[in-house]
Amino acid sequence: NKALLDLSGLESLSTIGGDIEINYNFALALLGMHQLNRVEDDFIIYNNHTLCTLLAEEFRDQILAGEGIGGTSTITDNKTCPAP
């Protein structure tokens, strides 16, 4: 999805009963799913040219601090941004 800027429309989502895979969203800069605390299967975020890897890692850590991730976790080939 070349025009998707954020996932704020999914703000109330708390659980995903399968995989979450966010990839090839070239304009995606924000995730915005602050209520998500469980992914039943794999967590995959890759090849999003505007999304900072640090944000993807913080998102993963948010879920891990909640009910967790049931499968593998992969974050790769996103934007490298300096730490704040």
Secondary structure, 3 states (H helix, E strand, C coil): CCCCCECHHHCCCCEECCCEEEECCCCCCECCCCCCCEECCCEEEECCCCCEHHHHHHHHHHHHHCCEECCCEEEECCECCCCC
